Amino acid sequence: MFALTLGQMQHIPAVIACTRVVYLGADNTVFTARSMDWKSEMPTNLWVFPRGVERNGIAGPNSIAWTSKYGSVIASGFDAGTADGMNERGLVANLLYLVESEYVTPTKNDPRKPLSISLWAQYFLDNYATVTEAVQAMRQEPFYVVTTMTPDGKPGQLHLSISDATGDSAIFEYVDGKLQIHHNRNYQVMTNSPIYEQQLALNDYWEQIGGLTMLPGTNRAADRFVRASFYIKAIPQTSDINEATASVFSVIRNVSVPRGISTPGEPNISSTLWRTVADHKNKRYFFESTRTPNVFWVNMSDLNFTKGAATMKLTLTDGAVYAGNVAAKFQPTKPFAFLPSVK
């Protein structure tokens, strides 16, 4: 692992922000939390997808195709792609911004098939139960991601994290046109810039200082990474689900960015719009909008993931306020159309 100087750390670019953190408690208590930070309002609804959905990578005539093995609950971005979610086996996928992303330039007769970035997270939720299973499959690179502009006109530059009910984690990034896979149970935190290898180097620097001495306090991605890394290990490592849930929420709120904030000279620092917390052990998916006063959740045991079941939607964009378990409030709805990518 290489080291960064303080001067290099000061020049890491500020980007559209998000944070993801995994909590490892006692008795197989595992949570994954993330904040969704975006420069403009991002219409987001919750969706339930059953097993047996036939999908296409919508990135050209040779796009990868598959049939979903697992049902999932997801948070959409603009109802044009899966930004976050958990499947019925407890695998969680989170998409975060990474401005340094450089995607694949395919070769002639490339054996890999293209996949639109809007389906990247959904592909994992549809196909894999564990991180190890997913990593083994991705080392063969059955597809490459094709990016596109977001519906609000921003470059679709993203990296992906997954975590499972065992507490295992993996990070997937496209750097210099090549897929980079970071797989380790200790990779509990991911933010935005820089690339993940450099995030780990930054964290090594701050661990030498010690979080009880000083922690960086800005809303820059590197600072959020350090704070999240310290706090997720400092909070009680408990099997008490209520205490663990509250503790994990406190960490992801700590690394959130206040609504409406404007940072001079750093126009891409973005406000937190919503947060999710996934309880892998109890298959419970929490959602918190920064516009509403309540946290609510979905008990996945109350959902119908059977092949042929209806796609269900919980509409959040109409201003409705929810509390408690909302599984019964989803309504049958025609699935949204994933955003296609053009090679």
Summary of the structure (lengths in Angstrom):
residues: 343
radius of gyration: 18.9
end to end distance: 34.9
largest distance: 56.3
contacts: 1164
relative contact order: 0.21
helix: 21%
strand: 29%
